[in-house]
Amino acid sequence: MKEFRLVRISGKTPYERGVQYGKAAREEINNCIDTYHRHFDSARGMTWEKVQNLAAAYIPESERQVPDMLEEARGIAEGGGVDFIDIMALNCRYEILHYPLQPECTAYALQREATADGHVYIGQNWDNRPYLLPHTLLLHITEEETGNIIFGLTEAGQLIRNGFNNKGVGQCANSLRATLDKQGSGVPSTFVRRQLLRLDNMDDMVKLIRTASRSVSVNYCLASCENKVGDVEAVPGQPVLFSPVDGIITHANHLLVNRDLDTSSVRRFRGERLYELFSAEKGNITREYIRKCLCDHEGHPQGVCSHVSPEGKVWQTNASMIYDLDERKAWVCYGPPCEGEYKEYML
């Protein structure tokens, strides 16, 4: 069974934890930098120097709004033996590329009234190019000064993509495209995602997303063992929170609220399809049923479980996650979930 490498980090300061991360994942970080060297060049014709310059624009607002996250990134660079600006480039790759142009990710969150065991769940299928898999990791982070413990998925060198913590909150994020998006500055979404997992309640999570400056749109699916779930479509200047229906939230890569701002070209069905599947079992959703839904192929090869195709589709579901916020457990599958097995992890 293929599985992601798990990196454990424990330290008293963000910088110390970053150094540990960098040392432990040095090979994958260099792999990630090399991969994006090639991708920026082939996808956008951008030199790495240009990418570095664009990433540097995100340092001032990060220093002002989330200085601890910037210190963690500096530590990753030190431990990994790479330039700090390269780590910034990895953490800003979404903003710089507004990446990807294709659909990426289907996220969900479930309240107690929707599930058979009365637990709160959150997770997603992360869709992207298969060549990112060799540098994708799982992180287990202990913040000794706060007692906070975090588990989640990341590309090596990035702070985190999605995850949950021992306070019982979780976040998953996916791409959006809107008319208000532009090249600019702000706080990288990977920094926001990591900072969200230092919090312990839904209200503070929503507040952080609303106040963090951004240049491009990002969708944040949120859940808390307070039995709160929600979704913030974080369009620059116009973030919108919407609530679950029947205890269920699902979201893919198009705007559901301010649809007049949406510029995505994706078919509008993955989030809707996942909601349809969950709704059919509302009140009786089990973990096994969540797994079954995340394997759904309606619209193949562009379904909830997504696949590379001979016709030129170049992305797939690289990872599938189920996070139980009550038991503080995770189940993660390497690659498309219809082909792999979920491995269990516990904080």
Secondary structure by P-SEA (a helix, b strand, c coil): ccccbbbbbbcccaaaaaaaaaaaaaaaaaaaaaaaaaaaaaaccccaaaaaaaaaaaaaaaaaccaaaaaaaaaaaaaacccaaaaaaaaacccccccccccccccccccccccccccccccccccccccccccccccccccccccbbbbbcccccccccccccccccbbbbbbbbcccccccccccaaaaaaaaaacccaaaaaaaaaaccccbbbbbbbcccccccccccccccbbbbbbbcccbbbbccccccccccccccccccaaaaaaaaaaaacccccaaaaaaaaacccccccccccccccccccccccbbbbbbccccbbbbbccccccbbbbbbcc
